[in-house]
Amino acid sequence: MNGENELDEESLHDSEELPTRRPHPIIVAASLTARGGVLWLPVAGLLVLAGREKAAKHALTAAIVAMPLGHLVSLFVHRRRPRVPAMPARRALPEHPDSSSFPSKHAVTAAAFGTATALVDREAAVFVTPVVLLVAYSRLRTRVHWPTDVLGGLAIGAVVALAQAGIGRSARARATACRLAAMVRPVFSDHS
């Protein structure tokens, strides 16, 4: 068995911990509205209405850069999606994507938006982060991605936002990058 299959099998085992019944409508809505990054437009609008224009601008810019990057990565990393078409959790979404599973583009865009928000405005991040996590969870819960697809997407999105912030110029961005690396390292170290 090659490394990818082993990784899929381990991820599938982790996915089996999730309920198989149909997800709550909020989870389904999070997944559907985040498609193509659409969800982040009204979230940015709410940030602007709350007087957080700088956070909205940085977050949208990071998301706009991250989305095509996620698609570019998926052109080179061909990974099958979980095969569970009859499961109620999977049937909750009207879409049946057949593109490469890695990375989750929903997670890439969400993490870029959320990380950019956190780097610019920590108070705003308190409200944005739960939405980011809900979108990431929705992709697992509806069984359209392996857990490592979502983790990889979150990591890619965070890196895009950190790069946008100018890691070399900002002590806060460097500190955030170090914390992110420390959190992500154990996840990927077992599979390298």
CORDA-V417461 format. One record per residue. N is the residue number from 1. RES is the residue in three letters. PHI is phi in degrees with one decimal (none if undefined). PSI is psi in whole degrees, 0 to 359 (999 if undefined). NEAR is the number of other ideal C-beta (glycine too) atoms within 8 Angstrom. Layout:
n:N res:RES phi:PHI psi:PSI near:NEAR
n:N res:RES phi:PHI psi:PSI near:NEAR
//
This chain:
n:1 res:MET phi:none psi:129 near:4
n:2 res:ASN phi:-78.5 psi:171 near:5
n:3 res:GLY phi:-58.6 psi:321 near:6
n:4 res:GLU phi:-64.2 psi:317 near:7
n:5 res:ASN phi:-64.4 psi:320 near:8
n:6 res:GLU phi:-62.1 psi:317 near:9
n:7 res:LEU phi:-63.0 psi:317 near:11
n:8 res:ASP phi:-60.6 psi:316 near:11
n:9 res:GLU phi:-63.6 psi:317 near:9
n:10 res:GLU phi:-63.7 psi:319 near:9
n:11 res:SER phi:-65.8 psi:321 near:12
n:12 res:LEU phi:-62.0 psi:318 near:10
n:13 res:HIS phi:-58.7 psi:316 near:7
n:14 res:ASP phi:-63.4 psi:321 near:8
n:15 res:SER phi:-66.1 psi:331 near:12
n:16 res:GLU phi:-66.3 psi:347 near:6
n:17 res:GLU phi:-75.3 psi:343 near:4
n:18 res:LEU phi:-79.8 psi:150 near:9
n:19 res:PRO phi:-62.8 psi:150 near:6
n:20 res:THR phi:-97.4 psi:346 near:6
n:21 res:ARG phi:-68.9 psi:169 near:6
n:22 res:ARG phi:-60.2 psi:133 near:6
n:23 res:PRO phi:-69.1 psi:161 near:12
n:24 res:HIS phi:-59.7 psi:146 near:5
n:25 res:PRO phi:-55.6 psi:331 near:6
n:26 res:ILE phi:-66.5 psi:322 near:7
n:27 res:ILE phi:-66.9 psi:317 near:14
n:28 res:VAL phi:-63.6 psi:316 near:13
n:29 res:ALA phi:-61.7 psi:321 near:8
n:30 res:ALA phi:-60.9 psi:316 near:14
n:31 res:SER phi:-66.6 psi:316 near:15
n:32 res:LEU phi:-67.9 psi:317 near:10
n:33 res:THR phi:-74.4 psi:338 near:8
n:34 res:ALA phi:-82.0 psi:351 near:14
n:35 res:ARG phi:-61.3 psi:129 near:9
n:36 res:GLY phi:71.1 psi:11 near:4
n:37 res:GLY phi:77.4 psi:8 near:11
n:38 res:VAL phi:-59.2 psi:322 near:8
n:39 res:LEU phi:-56.2 psi:327 near:11
n:40 res:TRP phi:-75.3 psi:343 near:14
n:41 res:LEU phi:-66.5 psi:308 near:9
n:42 res:PRO phi:-67.8 psi:330 near:7
n:43 res:VAL phi:-64.6 psi:317 near:12
n:44 res:ALA phi:-63.2 psi:321 near:12
n:45 res:GLY phi:-60.6 psi:319 near:9
n:46 res:LEU phi:-65.6 psi:323 near:8
n:47 res:LEU phi:-62.2 psi:317 near:15
n:48 res:VAL phi:-62.8 psi:314 near:10
n:49 res:LEU phi:-61.2 psi:331 near:6
n:50 res:ALA phi:-86.2 psi:6 near:7
n:51 res:GLY phi:81.3 psi:21 near:5
n:52 res:ARG phi:-110.7 psi:52 near:10
n:53 res:GLU phi:-60.0 psi:319 near:8
n:54 res:LYS phi:-63.0 psi:317 near:8
n:55 res:ALA phi:-63.7 psi:317 near:13
n:56 res:ALA phi:-60.9 psi:315 near:12
n:57 res:LYS phi:-63.0 psi:312 near:8
n:58 res:HIS phi:-65.3 psi:319 near:15
n:59 res:ALA phi:-65.8 psi:314 near:20
n:60 res:LEU phi:-64.9 psi:320 near:12
n:61 res:THR phi:-61.1 psi:314 near:10
n:62 res:ALA phi:-61.8 psi:317 near:16
n:63 res:ALA phi:-63.9 psi:320 near:16
n:64 res:ILE phi:-65.6 psi:324 near:8
n:65 res:VAL phi:-75.1 psi:320 near:11
n:66 res:ALA phi:-69.0 psi:322 near:16
n:67 res:MET phi:-57.2 psi:306 near:14
n:68 res:PRO phi:-65.8 psi:331 near:7
n:69 res:LEU phi:-63.9 psi:318 near:11
n:70 res:GLY phi:-60.1 psi:319 near:16
n:71 res:HIS phi:-66.8 psi:323 near:9
n:72 res:LEU phi:-63.5 psi:315 near:8
n:73 res:VAL phi:-59.2 psi:318 near:11
n:74 res:SER phi:-67.2 psi:340 near:12
n:75 res:LEU phi:-69.9 psi:332 near:7
n:76 res:PHE phi:-100.0 psi:339 near:6
n:77 res:VAL phi:-111.5 psi:100 near:9
n:78 res:HIS phi:-92.1 psi:111 near:5
n:79 res:ARG phi:-134.2 psi:132 near:11
n:80 res:ARG phi:-72.2 psi:152 near:7
n:81 res:ARG phi:-83.9 psi:160 near:10
n:82 res:PRO phi:-56.8 psi:138 near:12
n:83 res:ARG phi:-101.4 psi:91 near:5
n:84 res:VAL phi:-142.0 psi:51 near:8
n:85 res:PRO phi:-63.0 psi:334 near:7
n:86 res:ALA phi:-88.6 psi:351 near:5
n:87 res:MET phi:-70.1 psi:133 near:9
n:88 res:PRO phi:-54.6 psi:324 near:8
n:89 res:ALA phi:-61.5 psi:323 near:15
n:90 res:ARG phi:-77.1 psi:324 near:13
n:91 res:ARG phi:-73.7 psi:353 near:9
n:92 res:ALA phi:-66.2 psi:333 near:10
n:93 res:LEU phi:-95.2 psi:137 near:11
n:94 res:PRO phi:-72.6 psi:339 near:3
n:95 res:GLU phi:-84.5 psi:148 near:7
n:96 res:HIS phi:-132.5 psi:77 near:5
n:97 res:PRO phi:-63.2 psi:144 near:6
n:98 res:ASP phi:-123.5 psi:8 near:4
n:99 res:SER phi:-72.8 psi:172 near:5
n:100 res:SER phi:-57.6 psi:139 near:8
n:101 res:SER phi:-75.5 psi:332 near:12
n:102 res:PHE phi:-105.2 psi:132 near:13
n:103 res:PRO phi:-86.1 psi:169 near:14
n:104 res:SER phi:-70.9 psi:114 near:15
n:105 res:LYS phi:-67.3 psi:330 near:11
n:106 res:HIS phi:-59.3 psi:315 near:14
n:107 res:ALA phi:-69.8 psi:322 near:19
n:108 res:VAL phi:-58.3 psi:308 near:18
n:109 res:THR phi:-65.9 psi:318 near:16
n:110 res:ALA phi:-61.8 psi:314 near:18
n:111 res:ALA phi:-66.2 psi:322 near:18
n:112 res:ALA phi:-62.4 psi:314 near:18
n:113 res:PHE phi:-62.9 psi:311 near:19
n:114 res:GLY phi:-66.7 psi:317 near:16
n:115 res:THR phi:-66.8 psi:318 near:16
n:116 res:ALA phi:-62.0 psi:320 near:17
n:117 res:THR phi:-61.6 psi:314 near:16
n:118 res:ALA phi:-63.2 psi:324 near:12
n:119 res:LEU phi:-69.5 psi:330 near:13
n:120 res:VAL phi:-95.0 psi:323 near:11
n:121 res:ASP phi:-150.6 psi:97 near:10
n:122 res:ARG phi:-63.0 psi:326 near:6
n:123 res:GLU phi:-65.1 psi:319 near:5
n:124 res:ALA phi:-67.0 psi:326 near:13
n:125 res:ALA phi:-62.7 psi:332 near:11
n:126 res:VAL phi:-60.5 psi:328 near:7
n:127 res:PHE phi:-91.4 psi:330 near:7
n:128 res:VAL phi:-80.6 psi:322 near:15
n:129 res:THR phi:-56.2 psi:316 near:11
n:130 res:PRO phi:-60.2 psi:327 near:7
n:131 res:VAL phi:-69.1 psi:318 near:13
n:132 res:VAL phi:-58.4 psi:312 near:12
n:133 res:LEU phi:-66.2 psi:324 near:8
n:134 res:LEU phi:-62.9 psi:316 near:11
n:135 res:VAL phi:-62.6 psi:314 near:15
n:136 res:ALA phi:-61.3 psi:314 near:16
n:137 res:TYR phi:-62.3 psi:322 near:10
n:138 res:SER phi:-60.4 psi:328 near:15
n:139 res:ARG phi:-72.9 psi:330 near:15
n:140 res:LEU phi:-77.3 psi:314 near:12
n:141 res:ARG phi:-62.8 psi:326 near:11
n:142 res:THR phi:-88.6 psi:3 near:14
n:143 res:ARG phi:63.4 psi:31 near:12
n:144 res:VAL phi:-94.1 psi:353 near:12
n:145 res:HIS phi:-141.6 psi:155 near:14
n:146 res:TRP phi:-78.9 psi:155 near:15
n:147 res:PRO phi:-55.6 psi:322 near:10
n:148 res:THR phi:-70.3 psi:336 near:11
n:149 res:ASP phi:-64.9 psi:317 near:16
n:150 res:VAL phi:-71.3 psi:316 near:15
n:151 res:LEU phi:-61.2 psi:316 near:12
n:152 res:GLY phi:-61.8 psi:319 near:12
n:153 res:GLY phi:-63.3 psi:318 near:20
n:154 res:LEU phi:-62.1 psi:318 near:13
n:155 res:ALA phi:-64.8 psi:315 near:11
n:156 res:ILE phi:-61.8 psi:314 near:15
n:157 res:GLY phi:-61.6 psi:319 near:21
n:158 res:ALA phi:-65.2 psi:319 near:12
n:159 res:VAL phi:-63.1 psi:320 near:8
n:160 res:VAL phi:-59.9 psi:313 near:15
n:161 res:ALA phi:-64.8 psi:321 near:19
n:162 res:LEU phi:-65.9 psi:319 near:14
n:163 res:ALA phi:-63.0 psi:318 near:8
n:164 res:GLN phi:-61.2 psi:322 near:11
n:165 res:ALA phi:-72.0 psi:345 near:13
n:166 res:GLY phi:79.0 psi:72 near:8
n:167 res:ILE phi:-49.9 psi:319 near:10
n:168 res:GLY phi:-69.4 psi:341 near:5
n:169 res:ARG phi:-100.3 psi:343 near:6
n:170 res:SER phi:-121.9 psi:121 near:10
n:171 res:ALA phi:-62.9 psi:323 near:5
n:172 res:ARG phi:-65.6 psi:318 near:7
n:173 res:ALA phi:-65.7 psi:320 near:13
n:174 res:ARG phi:-62.3 psi:316 near:10
n:175 res:ALA phi:-63.2 psi:319 near:8
n:176 res:THR phi:-65.4 psi:319 near:12
n:177 res:ALA phi:-62.3 psi:319 near:10
n:178 res:CYS phi:-65.4 psi:318 near:8
n:179 res:ARG phi:-64.8 psi:317 near:8
n:180 res:LEU phi:-62.4 psi:314 near:12
n:181 res:ALA phi:-60.9 psi:320 near:8
n:182 res:ALA phi:-65.4 psi:326 near:7
n:183 res:MET phi:-75.4 psi:321 near:8
n:184 res:VAL phi:-82.1 psi:328 near:10
n:185 res:ARG phi:-51.3 psi:311 near:8
n:186 res:PRO phi:-62.0 psi:329 near:7
n:187 res:VAL phi:-65.9 psi:317 near:9
n:188 res:PHE phi:-94.6 psi:344 near:9
n:189 res:SER phi:-67.4 psi:329 near:7
n:190 res:ASP phi:-70.2 psi:343 near:6
n:191 res:HIS phi:-110.7 psi:5 near:8
n:192 res:SER phi:-93.9 psi:999 near:4
//
